[in-house]
Structure formats: structure tokens, C-alpha cells
Amino acid sequence: MKQIYLLRHAQSEFNEKGIFQGRLDSDLTPLGFVQARQSALYFRDKGIEVIYTSPQRRALKTALTVGDVLGLEPVVDERIREMSFGYLEGRDFWKLYDDEREMINRWLYDPIGNPLPQQEEGEAFEKRVLSFLEDIKKSELSRILVVGHGGTLHALICLALGMPLSKMWHVHIDNTGISLLEEDPSGFRLVFLNSLCHLVRE
């Protein structure tokens, strides 16, 4: 049985400020580095054989932190970059929501049928994420960690489970939320979604 762990990047500077990110880049906050380290400790006994990561700094720094603990060099894959959200990237999300509430609500309900202005085309986004998933399915490795973004990880879950990407935002993963997909000959199943237990310290 193949296990595919999905880890959303740790808190970034733009997350902390409420900035709508997409393809924009920002570093991890001090809290983000702590979250990444706590995530790394969670994976010490999971037998991870490979770490795939988005090239964007917030994901890459998270993956490098995990890799340092596990003794693995993350493999950068352009296909798991975040979706581009067009010219609205860089805006304060809640100010944007106040100004464009109807548009944002339609987008949150169905980001493919109601794309943002200049958003990455839905078919192209699905094609690149599905290509990555197909390569994961073909891999001979059985314990895989993917470090990415809300959009790409939500898309991976939807595609693995046969859900349309119109439901992409109906899935939720927090910063360093961990999800697990298992694959056997009958297909994929979602074992758990957005676990944050590793962030709890006594």
C-alpha cells in the first residue's frame, strides 16, 4: 500500500499579514519555522522515502526543515506551485472580500466555473497537478511526502478521490496541516485531513 502524506507549508509572512498570495513569494515567519520543525518531528518515524516540494519559498523552506531532520534532500517540482490568482495577488484578503464580496463568494464556491480576473486557467492547472499525481502513482516508492500549498494540495485530494476541482475550496488545510492519502489496487482513500496534532505541545 502506498502512503502519500500532504503537508501544507508553514506560516509565511504574507499569511501573517492576511495577504492574498498565489504565485507571490514570502519567507516563513518565526512561528512558521517552529511549525516546520514540529512537522519534521512528526515524520521521523513514518519511513518517508522522498520529499517533493513546490519551488516557492514558503514551501521549500518548510520542506528543507523536514528534510534536515529526516536526512533527505527535497525534490523540487514545478507542477505543485500554487495556482496563480491573477492581478488580485498581493491584496489584503479581507479588504478584498469587503470590496468584492460577491465575486469572492462565487470563486470560493467554484473557482473553476467562477475564476478570478487573470487567474490561471482551470484546465491548465488541473493538467499539471494531475500529471504530478500520475507520476506519484507510477513511483516504486511507497512512503511519499508532498509539501505544497492550499490550492495544489486541495486539487491533489480532489483528483485522487474523483472529485471535480470546482469543489477545491470545499477542502481545507491549515498551515502545516497534514493529510494522508493511501493507494491500493482499488484506488485512493483519504485516511485523515488537516491533522494539527503535531503542533500541540505539553
DAKA-V402869 format. One record per pair of residues at least 12 apart in sequence whose ideal C-beta (glycine too) atoms are under 10 Angstrom apart, sorted by the first residue. I is the first residue (numbers start at 1). J is the second residue. D is the distance in Angstrom with one decimal. If there is no record, write none. Layout:
I&J&D, I&J&D
This chain:
1&142&7.1, 1&182&5.7, 1&183&7.0, 1&184&5.0, 1&185&9.4, 1&189&10.0, 2&136&8.0, 2&137&7.8, 2&139&7.8, 2&140&9.6, 2&141&7.9, 2&142&4.9, 2&143&8.0, 2&144&7.2, 2&181&8.4, 2&182&6.9, 2&183&4.3, 2&184&7.6, 2&188&9.0, 3&46&7.9, 3&47&8.4, 3&48&9.1, 3&49&10.0, 3&141&9.9, 3&142&6.6, 3&143&5.5, 3&144&7.0, 3&145&9.3, 3&180&6.4, 3&181&7.5, 3&182&5.6, 3&183&8.1, 3&191&8.2, 4&52&9.6, 4&133&8.9, 4&136&6.2, 4&137&9.2, 4&139&9.4, 4&141&9.8, 4&142&9.4, 4&143&8.6, 4&144&4.9, 4&145&8.0, 4&146&6.5, 4&156&8.1, 4&157&9.9, 4&160&8.0, 4&179&8.9, 4&180&7.2, 4&181&4.4, 4&182&7.5, 4&183&7.0, 4&188&8.3, 4&191&9.9, 5&39&9.8, 5&42&9.3, 5&43&7.2, 5&46&6.9, 5&48&7.2, 5&51&9.4, 5&143&8.0, 5&144&6.9, 5&145&4.7, 5&146&7.0, 5&147&9.2, 5&178&6.3, 5&179&7.3, 5&180&5.6, 5&181&8.1, 5&191&9.7, 5&195&9.9, 6&80&10.0, 6&144&9.5, 6&145&8.1, 6&146&5.2, 6&147&8.3, 6&148&7.1, 6&152&9.2, 6&153&4.8, 6&154&9.3, 6&156&6.4, 6&157&7.2, 6&160&9.7, 6&173&7.3, 6&177&8.4, 6&178&7.1, 6&179&4.4, 6&180&7.4, 6&181&6.9, 6&190&9.7, 6&193&8.9, 6&194&9.4, 7&36&9.0, 7&39&6.0, 7&40&9.7, 7&42&9.0, 7&43&8.2, 7&51&8.9, 7&53&9.2, 7&59&8.8, 7&62&7.0, 7&63&8.1, 7&66&7.3, 7&145&6.3, 7&146&7.0, 7&147&4.9, 7&148&7.7, 7&153&8.1, 7&173&8.8, 7&175&9.8, 7&176&6.4, 7&177&7.6, 7&178&5.5, 7&179&8.1, 7&198&9.9, 8&35&9.9, 8&39&9.5, 8&58&9.5, 8&59&8.3, 8&62&8.3, 8&146&9.9, 8&147&7.9, 8&148&6.8, 8&149&6.7, 8&150&6.1, 8&151&10.0, 8&152&9.3, 8&153&5.8, 8&154&9.4, 8&172&9.9, 8&173&4.6, 8&174&6.8, 8&175&6.0, 8&176&6.3, 8&177&5.2, 8&178&8.2, 8&179&8.4, 8&194&8.3, 9&21&10.0, 9&28&7.8, 9&32&7.8, 9&35&9.0, 9&36&8.1, 9&39&9.7, 9&53&8.7, 9&54&7.7, 9&56&7.9, 9&57&9.0, 9&58&4.4, 9&59&4.3, 9&60&8.4, 9&61&7.8, 9&62&4.5, 9&63&8.2, 9&82&9.3, 9&147&6.4, 9&148&7.2, 9&149&6.4, 9&150&8.9, 9&153&9.5, 9&173&10.0, 9&175&6.7, 9&176&7.4, 10&28&5.3, 10&29&7.9, 10&31&7.7, 10&32&3.7, 10&33&6.9, 10&34&8.0, 10&35&4.0, 10&36&4.3, 10&37&8.8, 10&38&9.0, 10&39&7.2, 10&58&7.1, 10&59&8.9, 10&61&7.5, 10&62&4.8, 10&65&7.8, 10&66&9.8, 10&147&9.5, 10&175&5.5, 10&176&5.1, 10&199&10.0, 11&28&6.6, 11&29&5.0, 11&30&9.0, 11&31&5.2, 11&32&3.9, 11&33&8.9, 11&34&9.0, 11&35&6.1, 11&36&9.1, 11&58&8.4, 11&62&9.6, 11&174&9.3, 11&175&4.6, 11&176&7.9, 12&24&9.5, 12&25&8.5, 12&26&4.6, 12&27&6.7, 12&28&5.9, 12&29&6.8, 12&32&6.1, 12&56&9.1, 12&57&7.9, 12&58&4.0, 12&59&9.1, 12&61&8.8, 12&62&9.3, 12&149&9.9, 12&175&7.9, 13&25&9.7, 13&26&4.2, 13&27&5.7, 13&28&7.5, 13&29&5.7, 13&32&8.2, 13&57&9.7, 13&58&8.4, 14&26&4.2, 14&27&9.3, 14&29&9.6, 14&58&8.0, 14&89&9.5, 14&90&8.5, 14&93&9.5, 15&28&9.1, 15&29&7.6, 15&31&9.5, 15&32&7.7, 15&58&7.9, 15&93&9.9, 15&174&9.9, 15&175&6.2, 16&28&9.7, 16&29&5.2, 16&30&9.8, 16&31&7.7, 16&32&8.2, 16&175&9.7, 17&29&9.5, 17&92&7.6, 17&93&9.4, 18&91&9.5, 18&92&5.6, 18&93&5.2, 18&94&5.9, 18&95&8.5, 18&96&9.6, 19&89&8.3, 19&90&6.4, 19&91&7.3, 19&92&6.5, 19&93&6.9, 19&96&9.8, 20&85&6.3, 20&86&9.9, 20&88&5.9, 20&89&5.7, 20&90&6.8, 20&91&5.1, 20&92&7.5, 20&93&4.7, 20&94&9.6, 20&95&9.6, 20&96&6.2, 20&97&9.5, 20&104&9.7, 20&116&9.4, 21&56&8.7, 21&58&7.9, 21&82&6.9, 21&85&7.9, 21&89&6.6, 21&90&8.2, 21&93&9.1, 21&149&8.1, 21&150&9.2, 21&151&9.8, 22&56&9.7, 22&81&9.4, 22&82&5.6, 22&83&6.4, 22&84&5.4, 22&85&3.6, 22&86&7.7, 22&88&8.1, 22&89&4.3, 22&90&8.6, 22&116&9.1, 22&119&8.5, 22&120&8.4, 22&149&8.7, 22&151&7.9, 23&56&7.6, 23&81&6.9, 23&82&6.2, 23&83&8.0, 23&84&4.6, 23&85&7.5, 23&86&9.4, 23&89&6.4, 23&120&8.3, 23&149&9.8, 24&56&8.6, 24&58&9.8, 24&82&8.8, 24&84&9.5, 24&85&8.9, 24&89&5.0, 24&90&5.9, 25&55&9.3, 25&56&5.5, 25&57&4.8, 25&58&7.2, 25&59&9.8, 25&60&9.5, 25&82&9.7, 26&56&8.9, 26&57&6.8, 26&58&6.1, 27&57&5.7, 27&58&7.1, 27&61&6.8, 28&57&7.9, 28&58&6.1, 28&59&9.8, 28&60&9.8, 28&61&5.0, 28&62&7.0, 28&65&8.5, 28&175&9.5, 29&58&9.6, 29&175&9.6, 31&175&8.7, 32&58&7.4, 32&61&7.7, 32&62&7.5, 32&65&9.3, 32&175&7.1, 32&176&8.2, 33&61&7.6, 33&62&8.8, 33&65&6.8, 34&65&9.7, 34&176&9.6, 34&199&8.8, 34&201&9.7, 35&62&7.9, 35&65&9.1, 35&174&9.6, 35&175&6.1, 35&176&4.3, 35&177&9.9, 35&196&9.4, 35&198&8.8, 35&199&6.4, 36&58&9.7, 36&61&6.9, 36&62&4.5, 36&63&8.5, 36&64&8.4, 36&65&3.8, 36&66&6.7, 36&68&9.5, 36&69&9.5, 36&147&9.2, 36&175&9.5, 36&176&6.8, 37&62&9.7, 37&65&5.8, 37&66&8.6, 37&68&9.0, 37&69&7.5, 37&176&9.8, 38&65&9.6, 38&176&7.2, 38&196&9.7, 38&198&5.3, 38&199&5.5, 38&200&9.0, 38&201&7.5, 39&62&7.1, 39&63&9.8, 39&65&7.6, 39&66&5.9, 39&69&9.1, 39&145&9.5, 39&147&8.9, 39&175&9.7, 39&176&4.8, 39&177&9.4, 39&178&7.0, 39&196&9.9, 39&198&5.9, 39&199&8.1, 40&62&9.0, 40&63&9.7, 40&64&9.8, 40&65&5.6, 40&66&4.2, 40&67&8.1, 40&68&7.1, 40&69&3.7, 40&70&6.9, 40&176&9.9, 40&198&9.2, 41&66&9.2, 41&69&6.7, 41&198&7.0, 42&66&8.9, 42&69&9.7, 42&176&9.1, 42&178&6.8, 42&195&8.8, 42&197&8.1, 42&198&3.8, 42&199&9.1, 43&66&6.0, 43&67&9.7, 43&69&7.4, 43&70&6.1, 43&72&9.6, 43&143&9.5, 43&145&6.5, 43&178&8.5, 43&198&8.7, 44&66&9.6, 44&69&6.4, 44&70&6.9, 46&70&8.8, 46&143&6.4, 46&145&8.0, 46&178&9.9, 46&180&9.5, 47&70&9.8, 47&142&8.3, 47&143&4.5, 48&66&8.2, 48&67&9.2, 48&70&5.7, 48&71&9.9, 48&72&6.7, 48&141&9.3, 48&143&5.2, 48&144&7.3, 48&145&4.9, 49&70&9.6, 49&72&8.0, 49&139&9.1, 49&140&9.4, 49&141&4.5, 49&142&7.1, 49&143&4.8, 49&144&6.8, 49&145&8.7, 50&67&9.9, 50&72&6.9, 50&73&9.4, 50&74&8.6, 50&75&6.3, 50&136&9.7, 50&139&7.8, 50&141&5.4, 50&143&8.0, 50&144&5.7, 50&145&7.2, 50&146&9.4, 51&63&5.4, 51&64&9.0, 51&66&6.3, 51&67&5.4, 51&70&7.3, 51&72&5.3, 51&73&7.9, 51&74&4.3, 51&75&6.6, 51&76&9.9, 51&144&8.1, 51&145&4.7, 51&146&7.9, 51&147&6.4, 52&74&7.1, 52&75&5.2, 52&76&8.0, 52&77&5.1, 52&79&9.2, 52&80&6.7, 52&132&7.8, 52&135&9.3, 52&136&7.9, 52&139&9.8, 52&144&7.0, 52&145&7.2, 52&146&4.9, 52&147&7.1, 52&148&8.2, 53&66&9.0, 53&67&8.5, 53&74&4.5, 53&75&7.0, 53&76&5.8, 53&77&7.1, 53&80&7.3, 53&145&8.7, 53&146&7.7, 53&147&4.3, 53&148&7.2, 54&74&9.8, 54&76&7.6, 54&77&7.2, 54&78&8.0, 54&79&8.7, 54&80&4.7, 54&81&5.2, 54&82&6.9, 54&146&8.9, 54&147&6.9, 54&148&5.0, 54&149&6.1, 54&152&6.9, 54&153&9.7, 55&74&10.0, 55&76&4.8, 55&77&7.8, 55&78&6.1, 55&80&8.7, 55&81&6.6, 56&76&9.7, 56&78&9.9, 56&80&9.2, 56&81&6.0, 56&82&6.4, 56&148&8.8, 56&149&7.2, 56&152&10.0, 58&82&9.1, 58&147&9.6, 58&149&7.9, 58&175&9.0, 59&74&9.1, 59&76&9.2, 59&80&7.9, 59&81&8.5, 59&82&8.2, 59&146&9.6, 59&147&5.1, 59&148&5.8, 59&149&6.3, 59&152&9.1, 59&153&10.0, 60&74&7.1, 60&76&6.9, 60&147&7.9, 61&147&9.6, 62&74&9.2, 62&147&5.4, 62&148&9.4, 62&175&9.0, 62&176&7.2, 63&75&8.9, 63&76&8.4, 63&145&8.1, 63&146&9.2, 63&147&4.1, 63&148&9.1, 64&147&9.3, 65&147&9.6, 66&145&7.0, 66&147&7.0, 66&176&9.8, 67&145&9.1, 67&147&9.1, 70&145&8.4, 72&145&8.5, 74&145&8.7, 74&147&7.0, 77&128&9.7, 77&131&9.8, 77&132&6.2, 77&135&8.6, 77&136&9.9, 77&146&8.6, 77&147&10.0, 77&148&9.0, 78&128&8.0, 78&132&9.3, 79&125&10.0, 79&127&9.2, 79&128&4.5, 79&129&6.6, 79&130&9.1, 79&131&5.9, 79&132&4.2, 79&133&9.2, 79&135&8.5, 79&148&9.7, 79&152&8.2, 80&128&8.2, 80&129&7.1, 80&132&5.7, 80&133&9.7, 80&146&6.6, 80&147&8.2, 80&148&4.5, 80&149&7.6, 80&151&9.7, 80&152&4.8, 80&153&8.2, 80&155&9.2, 80&156&7.9, 81&120&9.4, 81&125&9.8, 81&128&8.2, 81&129&9.7, 81&148&8.2, 81&149&7.5, 81&151&9.1, 81&152&7.0, 82&120&9.2, 82&125&9.9, 82&148&7.6, 82&149&3.9, 82&150&7.5, 82&151&5.2, 82&152&6.1, 82&153&9.6, 83&111&7.9, 83&115&9.9, 83&116&9.6, 83&119&7.2, 83&120&5.1, 83&122&9.0, 83&124&9.8, 83&125&5.4, 83&128&9.7, 83&129&8.9, 83&149&7.8, 83&150&8.9, 83&151&4.0, 83&152&7.0, 83&154&9.4, 83&155&7.8, 83&165&9.7, 83&168&8.6, 84&116&9.3, 84&118&7.8, 84&119&6.5, 84&120&3.9, 84&121&9.3, 84&124&9.7, 84&125&8.3, 84&151&9.4, 85&107&9.0, 85&111&9.1, 85&115&9.2, 85&116&5.5, 85&117&9.2, 85&118&8.4, 85&119&5.7, 85&120&7.7, 85&151&8.5, 86&115&7.9, 86&116&4.9, 86&117&5.1, 86&118&3.2, 86&119&4.5, 86&120&7.7, 87&116&8.4, 87&117&6.1, 87&118&5.2, 87&119&9.3, 88&100&8.2, 88&103&9.3, 88&104&9.1, 88&107&9.6, 88&116&5.6, 88&117&6.8, 88&118&8.2, 88&119&8.4, 89&116&9.2, 89&118&9.3, 89&119&9.7, 96&116&9.8, 100&116&9.1, 100&117&9.8, 102&114&10.0, 103&116&7.4, 103&117&8.7, 104&116&8.3, 107&119&8.2, 107&169&7.8, 108&168&9.5, 108&169&4.9, 108&170&8.9, 109&166&8.2, 109&167&9.2, 109&169&7.5, 109&170&8.5, 110&122&9.8, 110&164&8.9, 110&165&9.0, 110&166&4.4, 110&167&8.0, 110&168&8.7, 110&169&8.3, 110&170&9.5, 111&125&9.1, 111&151&8.2, 111&154&9.5, 111&155&9.8, 111&165&7.4, 111&166&7.3, 111&167&9.4, 111&168&5.7, 111&169&6.0, 112&125&8.3, 112&126&8.1, 112&164&7.4, 112&165&5.1, 112&166&4.8, 112&167&9.2, 112&168&7.5, 113&164&9.5, 113&165&9.7, 113&166&5.7, 114&166&9.0, 120&151&9.2, 122&165&6.4, 122&166&8.6, 122&168&9.5, 123&165&9.5, 125&151&8.0, 125&152&8.5, 125&155&7.0, 125&165&7.4, 125&168&9.3, 126&155&7.0, 126&158&9.2, 126&159&7.3, 126&164&9.3, 126&165&5.5, 126&168&9.7, 128&152&8.8, 128&155&9.3, 129&148&9.4, 129&151&8.8, 129&152&5.9, 129&153&9.4, 129&154&9.6, 129&155&4.5, 129&156&6.1, 129&158&9.0, 129&159&6.3, 129&165&8.4, 129&168&10.0, 130&155&8.4, 130&156&9.0, 130&159&5.5, 130&160&9.8, 130&165&9.6, 132&146&8.2, 132&148&9.3, 132&152&8.3, 132&155&9.5, 132&156&7.5, 132&159&9.4, 133&146&9.5, 133&155&8.8, 133&156&5.9, 133&157&9.9, 133&159&5.5, 133&160&6.4, 133&181&9.5, 133&188&9.2, 134&159&9.4, 136&156&8.6, 136&160&9.1, 136&181&9.2, 136&183&8.5, 137&160&9.0, 137&183&6.7, 137&188&8.9, 142&183&9.2, 144&181&9.3, 144&183&9.9, 145&178&9.3, 146&179&9.5, 146&181&9.2, 147&176&9.5, 148&173&9.3, 149&173&9.0, 150&168&8.9, 150&169&8.5, 150&171&8.6, 150&172&8.0, 150&173&5.8, 150&174&8.9, 150&175&9.1, 150&177&9.1, 151&165&9.6, 151&168&6.8, 151&169&8.6, 151&173&9.9, 152&168&9.6, 153&168&9.8, 153&171&8.1, 153&173&5.6, 153&177&8.7, 153&179&7.1, 153&194&9.8, 154&167&8.6, 154&168&4.6, 154&169&6.9, 154&170&8.3, 154&171&4.3, 154&172&8.0, 154&173&6.8, 154&179&9.6, 155&168&5.7, 155&171&8.9, 156&171&9.7, 156&179&9.0, 156&181&7.7, 156&188&9.8, 157&171&5.5, 157&173&8.5, 157&179&6.7, 157&181&7.0, 157&188&8.8, 157&190&6.4, 157&193&7.5, 158&170&8.6, 158&171&6.8, 159&188&9.0, 160&181&5.4, 160&182&9.8, 160&183&7.7, 160&187&8.2, 160&188&4.1, 160&189&8.8, 160&190&7.7, 161&181&8.3, 161&187&8.5, 161&188&6.0, 161&189&7.9, 161&190&6.3, 162&187&8.0, 162&188&8.4, 171&190&9.4, 171&193&7.1, 171&194&8.4, 172&193&8.0, 172&194&6.2, 173&193&7.3, 173&194&4.9, 173&195&9.7, 173&196&9.8, 174&194&6.0, 174&195&9.7, 174&196&6.2, 174&199&9.0, 175&196&9.1, 175&199&9.1, 176&194&9.8, 176&195&9.7, 176&196&7.4, 176&198&7.5, 176&199&6.6, 177&193&7.9, 177&194&3.9, 177&195&6.7, 177&196&5.8, 177&198&9.7, 177&199&9.1, 178&192&7.9, 178&193&9.0, 178&194&7.4, 178&195&4.7, 178&196&7.7, 178&197&8.4, 178&198&6.8, 178&199&9.7, 179&191&8.1, 179&192&6.4, 179&193&4.8, 179&194&6.0, 179&195&7.1, 180&192&5.4, 180&193&8.3, 180&195&7.9, 181&193&9.7
